[in-house]
Amino acid sequence: DYKVQSLFDMSYCALRQRNFKLALTKLNEIRQHLDLCQNLLIRSIYWNEIYCDVYLKRHQIQSSTSTLSSLLSTSVAKELKKNGN
């Protein structure tokens, strides 16, 4: 249980720093130890809070990045069209 708890702490810190790759790595390490973990509260925290949070935040970042890219290309296209005429 101690190993799982320390991995949780590391993944949470990584998540707070928006280092999603490190957070996911630590969460995947936790997954390997969860079967041996006796504490049901730790399992619950893993699945209901941290794991979902990482995936949701990562998805939100990807969505906003693609939205920004799309807006940027539209703006660039408009400028090029304006300068071309």
N, CA, C and O atoms as a Tinker XYZ file with bonds, in Angstrom:
   340  protein
     1  N      0.823000   -1.206000    0.000000    73     2
     2  CA     0.000000    0.000000    0.000000    64     1     3
     3  C      0.865000    1.268000    0.000000    63     2     4     5
     4  O      0.504000    2.280000   -0.599000    81     3
     5  N      2.019000    1.190000    0.688000    73     3     6
     6  CA     2.911000    2.357000    0.741000    64     5     7
     7  C      3.434000    2.701000   -0.652000    63     6     8     9
     8  O      3.496000    3.871000   -1.030000    81     7
     9  N      3.808000    1.667000   -1.412000    73     7    10
    10  CA     4.333000    1.867000   -2.774000    64     9    11
    11  C      3.270000    2.555000   -3.641000    63    10    12    13
    12  O      3.572000    3.496000   -4.375000    81    11
    13  N      2.044000    2.080000   -3.549000    73    11    14
    14  CA     0.948000    2.660000   -4.333000    64    13    15
    15  C      0.716000    4.114000   -3.921000    63    14    16    17
    16  O      0.526000    4.986000   -4.769000    81    15
    17  N      0.734000    4.363000   -2.615000    73    15    18
    18  CA     0.511000    5.726000   -2.121000    64    17    19
    19  C      1.597000    6.682000   -2.613000    63    18    20    21
    20  O      1.302000    7.813000   -2.999000    81    19
    21  N      2.854000    6.228000   -2.601000    73    19    22
    22  CA     3.925000    7.118000   -3.057000    64    21    23
    23  C      3.832000    7.364000   -4.564000    63    22    24    25
    24  O      4.124000    8.465000   -5.031000    81    23
    25  N      3.424000    6.341000   -5.328000    73    23    26
    26  CA     3.226000    6.536000   -6.766000    64    25    27
    27  C      2.080000    7.517000   -7.025000    63    26    28    29
    28  O      2.133000    8.324000   -7.953000    81    27
    29  N      1.035000    7.431000   -6.180000    73    27    30
    30  CA    -0.073000    8.389000   -6.272000    64    29    31
    31  C      0.431000    9.810000   -6.085000    63    30    32    33
    32  O      0.088000   10.717000   -6.843000    81    31
    33  N      1.260000    9.981000   -5.047000    73    31    34
    34  CA     1.780000   11.317000   -4.758000    64    33    35
    35  C      2.578000   11.857000   -5.940000    63    34    36    37
    36  O      2.451000   13.024000   -6.311000    81    35
    37  N      3.403000   10.989000   -6.526000    73    35    38
    38  CA     4.214000   11.420000   -7.670000    64    37    39
    39  C      3.336000   11.780000   -8.871000    63    38    40    41
    40  O      3.572000   12.783000   -9.544000    81    39
    41  N      2.321000   10.948000   -9.130000    73    39    42
    42  CA     1.462000   11.225000  -10.288000    64    41    43
    43  C      0.646000   12.494000  -10.061000    63    42    44    45
    44  O      0.399000   13.254000  -10.998000    81    43
    45  N      0.228000   12.721000   -8.813000    73    43    46
    46  CA    -0.539000   13.927000   -8.509000    64    45    47
    47  C      0.325000   15.177000   -8.697000    63    46    48    49
    48  O     -0.126000   16.176000   -9.256000    81    47
    49  N      1.572000   15.106000   -8.221000    73    47    50
    50  CA     2.485000   16.248000   -8.394000    64    49    51
    51  C      2.724000   16.517000   -9.876000    63    50    52    53
    52  O      2.731000   17.668000  -10.312000    81    51
    53  N      2.917000   15.454000  -10.641000    73    51    54
    54  CA     3.136000   15.607000  -12.085000    64    53    55
    55  C      1.907000   16.227000  -12.740000    63    54    56    57
    56  O      2.024000   17.064000  -13.634000    81    55
    57  N      0.735000   15.811000  -12.288000    73    55    58
    58  CA    -0.512000   16.350000  -12.838000    64    57    59
    59  C     -0.635000   17.842000  -12.529000    63    58    60    61
    60  O     -1.040000   18.629000  -13.385000    81    59
    61  N     -0.285000   18.222000  -11.306000    73    59    62
    62  CA    -0.352000   19.630000  -10.907000    64    61    63
    63  C      0.587000   20.498000  -11.747000    63    62    64    65
    64  O      0.318000   21.674000  -11.991000    81    63
    65  N      1.702000   19.887000  -12.185000    73    63    66
    66  CA     2.663000   20.623000  -13.013000    64    65    67
    67  C      2.325000   20.498000  -14.498000    63    66    68    69
    68  O      3.088000   20.946000  -15.355000    81    67
    69  N      1.191000   19.891000  -14.793000    73    67    70
    70  CA     0.706000   19.685000  -16.163000    64    69    71
    71  C      1.659000   18.824000  -16.988000    63    70    72    73
    72  O      1.741000   18.959000  -18.209000    81    71
    73  N      2.382000   17.932000  -16.295000    73    71    74
    74  CA     3.263000   16.989000  -16.985000    64    73    75
    75  C      2.478000   15.689000  -17.153000    63    74    76    77
    76  O      2.624000   14.755000  -16.365000    81    75
    77  N      1.646000   15.645000  -18.189000    73    75    78
    78  CA     0.719000   14.531000  -18.351000    64    77    79
    79  C      1.420000   13.222000  -18.680000    63    78    80    81
    80  O      0.963000   12.149000  -18.288000    81    79
    81  N      2.529000   13.316000  -19.399000    73    79    82
    82  CA     3.247000   12.095000  -19.762000    64    81    83
    83  C      3.779000   11.398000  -18.506000    63    82    84    85
    84  O      3.635000   10.185000  -18.358000    81    83
    85  N      4.394000   12.171000  -17.602000    73    83    86
    86  CA     4.907000   11.600000  -16.357000    64    85    87
    87  C      3.760000   11.091000  -15.487000    63    86    88    89
    88  O      3.862000   10.019000  -14.890000    81    87
    89  N      2.676000   11.852000  -15.413000    73    87    90
    90  CA     1.523000   11.435000  -14.608000    64    89    91
    91  C      0.977000   10.103000  -15.110000    63    90    92    93
    92  O      0.668000    9.218000  -14.313000    81    91
    93  N      0.857000    9.956000  -16.433000    73    91    94
    94  CA     0.348000    8.701000  -16.994000    64    93    95
    95  C      1.305000    7.545000  -16.740000    63    94    96    97
    96  O      0.876000    6.421000  -16.481000    81    95
    97  N      2.601000    7.823000  -16.816000    73    95    98
    98  CA     3.591000    6.779000  -16.541000    64    97    99
    99  C      3.433000    6.271000  -15.116000    63    98   100   101
   100  O      3.416000    5.064000  -14.876000    81    99
   101  N      3.317000    7.204000  -14.170000    73    99   102
   102  CA     3.166000    6.817000  -12.761000    64   101   103
   103  C      1.841000    6.082000  -12.541000    63   102   104   105
   104  O      1.786000    5.116000  -11.780000    81   103
   105  N      0.775000    6.539000  -13.208000    73   103   106
   106  CA    -0.520000    5.875000  -13.059000    64   105   107
   107  C     -0.479000    4.459000  -13.619000    63   106   108   109
   108  O     -1.102000    3.553000  -13.064000    81   107
   109  N      0.244000    4.264000  -14.707000    73   107   110
   110  CA     0.372000    2.915000  -15.257000    64   109   111
   111  C      1.169000    2.018000  -14.319000    63   110   112   113
   112  O      0.903000    0.819000  -14.231000    81   111
   113  N      2.152000    2.595000  -13.613000    73   111   114
   114  CA     2.890000    1.826000  -12.606000    64   113   115
   115  C      1.957000    1.435000  -11.459000    63   114   116   117
   116  O      2.022000    0.320000  -10.941000    81   115
   117  N      1.090000    2.372000  -11.075000    73   115   118
   118  CA     0.140000    2.091000   -9.988000    64   117   119
   119  C     -0.763000    0.933000  -10.382000    63   118   120   121
   120  O     -1.047000    0.052000   -9.570000    81   119
   121  N     -1.214000    0.938000  -11.638000    73   119   122
   122  CA    -2.141000   -0.099000  -12.099000    64   121   123
   123  C     -1.562000   -1.494000  -11.860000    63   122   124   125
   124  O     -2.292000   -2.422000  -11.512000    81   123
   125  N     -0.258000   -1.639000  -12.047000    73   123   126
   126  CA     0.390000   -2.940000  -11.849000    64   125   127
   127  C      0.358000   -3.376000  -10.388000    63   126   128   129
   128  O      0.355000   -4.572000  -10.095000    81   127
   129  N      0.335000   -2.408000   -9.471000    73   127   130
   130  CA     0.367000   -2.730000   -8.039000    64   129   131
   131  C     -1.018000   -2.780000   -7.401000    63   130   132   133
   132  O     -1.158000   -3.214000   -6.257000    81   131
   133  N     -2.037000   -2.342000   -8.129000    73   131   134
   134  CA    -3.369000   -2.234000   -7.519000    64   133   135
   135  C     -3.932000   -3.573000   -7.058000    63   134   136   137
   136  O     -4.621000   -3.630000   -6.041000    81   135
   137  N     -3.653000   -4.645000   -7.783000    73   135   138
   138  CA    -4.190000   -5.952000   -7.404000    64   137   139
   139  C     -3.678000   -6.393000   -6.040000    63   138   140   141
   140  O     -4.368000   -7.105000   -5.310000    81   139
   141  N     -2.464000   -5.967000   -5.699000    73   139   142
   142  CA    -1.882000   -6.336000   -4.408000    64   141   143
   143  C     -2.297000   -5.384000   -3.294000    63   142   144   145
   144  O     -2.075000   -5.655000   -2.114000    81   143
   145  N     -2.894000   -4.281000   -3.678000    73   143   146
   146  CA    -3.263000   -3.254000   -2.708000    64   145   147
   147  C     -4.508000   -3.682000   -1.924000    63   146   148   149
   148  O     -5.532000   -4.028000   -2.513000    81   147
   149  N     -4.410000   -3.656000   -0.602000    73   147   150
   150  CA    -5.518000   -4.081000    0.253000    64   149   151
   151  C     -6.494000   -2.936000    0.560000    63   150   152   153
   152  O     -7.650000   -3.174000    0.910000    81   151
   153  N     -6.026000   -1.720000    0.426000    73   151   154
   154  CA    -6.819000   -0.560000    0.815000    64   153   155
   155  C     -7.810000   -0.180000   -0.296000    63   154   156   157
   156  O     -7.410000    0.296000   -1.358000    81   155
   157  N     -9.085000   -0.394000   -0.038000    73   155   158
   158  CA   -10.116000   -0.114000   -1.046000    64   157   159
   159  C    -10.242000    1.375000   -1.347000    63   158   160   161
   160  O    -10.604000    1.763000   -2.457000    81   159
   161  N     -9.940000    2.207000   -0.347000    73   159   162
   162  CA   -10.008000    3.651000   -0.552000    64   161   163
   163  C     -8.985000    4.086000   -1.604000    63   162   164   165
   164  O     -9.277000    4.934000   -2.448000    81   163
   165  N     -7.792000    3.503000   -1.548000    73   163   166
   166  CA    -6.756000    3.833000   -2.532000    64   165   167
   167  C     -7.226000    3.442000   -3.928000    63   166   168   169
   168  O     -7.036000    4.197000   -4.881000    81   167
   169  N     -7.834000    2.272000   -4.053000    73   167   170
   170  CA    -8.356000    1.847000   -5.363000    64   169   171
   171  C     -9.408000    2.822000   -5.869000    63   170   172   173
   172  O     -9.423000    3.192000   -7.043000    81   171
   173  N    -10.274000    3.224000   -4.975000    73   171   174
   174  CA   -11.345000    4.148000   -5.335000    64   173   175
   175  C    -10.773000    5.484000   -5.804000    63   174   176   177
   176  O    -11.206000    6.035000   -6.816000    81   175
   177  N     -9.798000    5.996000   -5.061000    73   175   178
   178  CA    -9.170000    7.265000   -5.438000    64   177   179
   179  C     -8.536000    7.130000   -6.812000    63   178   180   181
   180  O     -8.653000    8.020000   -7.654000    81   179
   181  N     -7.865000    6.011000   -7.028000    73   179   182
   182  CA    -7.181000    5.798000   -8.308000    64   181   183
   183  C     -8.157000    5.889000   -9.465000    63   182   184   185
   184  O     -7.952000    6.661000  -10.401000    81   183
   185  N     -9.224000    5.096000   -9.399000    73   183   186
   186  CA   -10.136000    5.035000  -10.544000    64   185   187
   187  C    -11.025000    6.255000  -10.661000    63   186   188   189
   188  O    -11.244000    6.762000  -11.761000    81   187
   189  N    -11.536000    6.729000   -9.543000    73   187   190
   190  CA   -12.548000    7.788000   -9.615000    64   189   191
   191  C    -11.988000    9.189000   -9.707000    63   190   192   193
   192  O    -12.644000   10.080000  -10.247000    81   191
   193  N    -10.786000    9.404000   -9.192000    73   191   194
   194  CA   -10.279000   10.770000   -9.169000    64   193   195
   195  C     -9.084000   10.970000  -10.081000    63   194   196   197
   196  O     -9.191000   11.632000  -11.113000    81   195
   197  N     -7.965000   10.414000   -9.714000    73   195   198
   198  CA    -6.729000   10.743000  -10.422000    64   197   199
   199  C     -6.732000   10.245000  -11.855000    63   198   200   201
   200  O     -6.428000   11.008000  -12.772000    81   199
   201  N     -7.067000    8.986000  -12.065000    73   199   202
   202  CA    -6.991000    8.403000  -13.407000    64   201   203
   203  C     -7.883000    9.174000  -14.376000    63   202   204   205
   204  O     -7.454000    9.551000  -15.466000    81   203
   205  N     -9.120000    9.399000  -13.969000    73   203   206
   206  CA   -10.063000   10.126000  -14.828000    64   205   207
   207  C     -9.596000   11.558000  -15.045000    63   206   208   209
   208  O     -9.695000   12.091000  -16.151000    81   207
   209  N     -9.087000   12.178000  -13.984000    73   207   210
   210  CA    -8.634000   13.558000  -14.059000    64   209   211
   211  C     -7.521000   13.727000  -15.085000    63   210   212   213
   212  O     -7.530000   14.674000  -15.871000    81   211
   213  N     -6.562000   12.803000  -15.073000    73   211   214
   214  CA    -5.446000   12.886000  -16.018000    64   213   215
   215  C     -5.962000   12.774000  -17.439000    63   214   216   217
   216  O     -5.589000   13.564000  -18.305000    81   215
   217  N     -6.819000   11.793000  -17.679000    73   215   218
   218  CA    -7.311000   11.598000  -19.042000    64   217   219
   219  C     -8.175000   12.758000  -19.501000    63   218   220   221
   220  O     -8.083000   13.189000  -20.651000    81   219
   221  N     -9.020000   13.269000  -18.605000    73   219   222
   222  CA    -9.869000   14.403000  -18.982000    64   221   223
   223  C     -9.034000   15.635000  -19.285000    63   222   224   225
   224  O     -9.256000   16.315000  -20.287000    81   223
   225  N     -8.070000   15.920000  -18.412000    73   223   226
   226  CA    -7.240000   17.107000  -18.615000    64   225   227
   227  C     -6.408000   16.974000  -19.874000    63   226   228   229
   228  O     -6.243000   17.938000  -20.621000    81   227
   229  N     -5.882000   15.781000  -20.112000    73   227   230
   230  CA    -5.071000   15.584000  -21.306000    64   229   231
   231  C     -5.932000   15.800000  -22.554000    63   230   232   233
   232  O     -5.494000   16.411000  -23.528000    81   231
   233  N     -7.165000   15.288000  -22.503000    73   231   234
   234  CA    -8.075000   15.455000  -23.636000    64   233   235
   235  C     -8.415000   16.934000  -23.841000    63   234   236   237
   236  O     -8.462000   17.414000  -24.974000    81   235
   237  N     -8.653000   17.654000  -22.736000    73   235   238
   238  CA    -8.976000   19.079000  -22.836000    64   237   239
   239  C     -7.819000   19.852000  -23.455000    63   238   240   241
   240  O     -8.032000   20.737000  -24.285000    81   239
   241  N     -6.596000   19.520000  -23.053000    73   239   242
   242  CA    -5.419000   20.202000  -23.601000    64   241   243
   243  C     -5.326000   19.937000  -25.101000    63   242   244   245
   244  O     -5.087000   20.853000  -25.887000    81   243
   245  N     -5.520000   18.664000  -25.494000    73   243   246
   246  CA    -5.452000   18.325000  -26.915000    64   245   247
   247  C     -6.542000   19.047000  -27.694000    63   246   248   249
   248  O     -6.300000   19.550000  -28.791000    81   247
   249  N     -7.747000   19.096000  -27.124000    73   247   250
   250  CA    -8.863000   19.775000  -27.800000    64   249   251
   251  C     -8.570000   21.255000  -27.964000    63   250   252   253
   252  O     -8.762000   21.813000  -29.044000    81   251
   253  N     -8.102000   21.903000  -26.884000    73   251   254
   254  CA    -7.852000   23.337000  -26.999000    64   253   255
   255  C     -6.684000   23.615000  -27.922000    63   254   256   257
   256  O     -6.668000   24.646000  -28.595000    81   255
   257  N     -5.702000   22.721000  -27.972000    73   255   258
   258  CA    -4.579000   22.909000  -28.893000    64   257   259
   259  C     -5.062000   22.829000  -30.329000    63   258   260   261
   260  O     -4.679000   23.650000  -31.163000    81   259
   261  N     -5.913000   21.832000  -30.625000    73   259   262
   262  CA    -6.398000   21.712000  -32.007000    64   261   263
   263  C     -7.320000   22.875000  -32.360000    63   262   264   265
   264  O     -7.328000   23.332000  -33.503000    81   263
   265  N     -8.096000   23.356000  -31.394000    73   263   266
   266  CA    -8.956000   24.516000  -31.643000    64   265   267
   267  C     -8.103000   25.745000  -31.945000    63   266   268   269
   268  O     -8.397000   26.501000  -32.871000    81   267
   269  N     -7.038000   25.939000  -31.152000    73   267   270
   270  CA    -6.151000   27.078000  -31.388000    64   269   271
   271  C     -5.468000   26.973000  -32.746000    63   270   272   273
   272  O     -5.338000   27.967000  -33.459000    81   271
   273  N     -5.035000   25.773000  -33.099000    73   271   274
   274  CA    -4.393000   25.567000  -34.407000    64   273   275
   275  C     -5.361000   25.914000  -35.528000    63   274   276   277
   276  O     -4.994000   26.558000  -36.510000    81   275
   277  N     -6.602000   25.475000  -35.363000    73   275   278
   278  CA    -7.623000   25.735000  -36.372000    64   277   279
   279  C     -7.872000   27.239000  -36.512000    63   278   280   281
   280  O     -7.952000   27.762000  -37.624000    81   279
   281  N     -7.994000   27.925000  -35.378000    73   279   282
   282  CA    -8.216000   29.377000  -35.408000    64   281   283
   283  C     -7.032000   30.094000  -36.049000    63   282   284   285
   284  O     -7.200000   31.036000  -36.823000    81   283
   285  N     -5.835000   29.628000  -35.708000    73   283   286
   286  CA    -4.631000   30.244000  -36.259000    64   285   287
   287  C     -4.577000   30.075000  -37.772000    63   286   288   289
   288  O     -4.285000   31.028000  -38.494000    81   287
   289  N     -4.860000   28.854000  -38.260000    73   287   290
   290  CA    -4.818000   28.648000  -39.717000    64   289   291
   291  C     -5.872000   29.484000  -40.423000    63   290   292   293
   292  O     -5.628000   30.001000  -41.513000    81   291
   293  N     -7.045000   29.620000  -39.808000    73   291   294
   294  CA    -8.102000   30.442000  -40.406000    64   293   295
   295  C     -7.648000   31.898000  -40.486000    63   294   296   297
   296  O     -7.843000   32.561000  -41.504000    81   295
   297  N     -7.040000   32.390000  -39.401000    73   295   298
   298  CA    -6.564000   33.780000  -39.382000    64   297   299
   299  C     -5.479000   34.001000  -40.421000    63   298   300   301
   300  O     -5.482000   35.009000  -41.129000    81   299
   301  N     -4.550000   33.056000  -40.511000    73   299   302
   302  CA    -3.464000   33.165000  -41.488000    64   301   303
   303  C     -4.037000   33.158000  -42.902000    63   302   304   305
   304  O     -3.622000   33.950000  -43.747000    81   303
   305  N     -4.989000   32.266000  -43.157000    73   303   306
   306  CA    -5.613000   32.181000  -44.485000    64   305   307
   307  C     -6.300000   33.500000  -44.839000    63   306   308   309
   308  O     -6.204000   33.966000  -45.975000    81   307
   309  N     -6.995000   34.102000  -43.867000    73   307   310
   310  CA    -7.680000   35.381000  -44.117000    64   309   311
   311  C     -6.671000   36.475000  -44.445000    63   310   312   313
   312  O     -6.876000   37.269000  -45.363000    81   311
   313  N     -5.570000   36.507000  -43.680000    73   311   314
   314  CA    -4.535000   37.520000  -43.925000    64   313   315
   315  C     -3.917000   37.345000  -45.308000    63   314   316   317
   316  O     -3.704000   38.320000  -46.028000    81   315
   317  N     -3.632000   36.096000  -45.673000    73   315   318
   318  CA    -3.037000   35.827000  -46.982000    64   317   319
   319  C     -3.984000   36.249000  -48.102000    63   318   320   321
   320  O     -3.573000   36.819000  -49.113000    81   319
   321  N     -5.268000   35.948000  -47.888000    73   319   322
   322  CA    -6.272000   36.302000  -48.900000    64   321   323
   323  C     -6.369000   37.824000  -49.026000    63   322   324   325
   324  O     -6.459000   38.366000  -50.127000    81   323
   325  N     -6.347000   38.509000  -47.856000    73   323   326
   326  CA    -6.432000   39.962000  -47.830000    64   325   327
   327  C     -5.224000   40.580000  -48.552000    63   326   328   329
   328  O     -5.375000   41.515000  -49.339000    81   327
   329  N     -4.047000   40.055000  -48.281000    73   327   330
   330  CA    -2.826000   40.589000  -48.891000    64   329   331
   331  C     -2.708000   40.210000  -50.363000    63   330   332   333
   332  O     -2.042000   40.900000  -51.135000    81   331
   333  N     -3.348000   39.124000  -50.747000    73   331   334
   334  CA    -3.285000   38.662000  -52.130000    64   333   335
   335  C     -4.141000   39.494000  -53.066000    63   334   336   337
   336  O     -3.869000   39.548000  -54.265000    81   335
   337  N     -5.176000   40.145000  -52.537000    73   335   338
   338  CA    -6.097000   40.913000  -53.401000    64   337   339
   339  C     -5.633000   42.314000  -53.623000    63   338   340
   340  O     -6.294000   43.081000  -54.323000    81   339
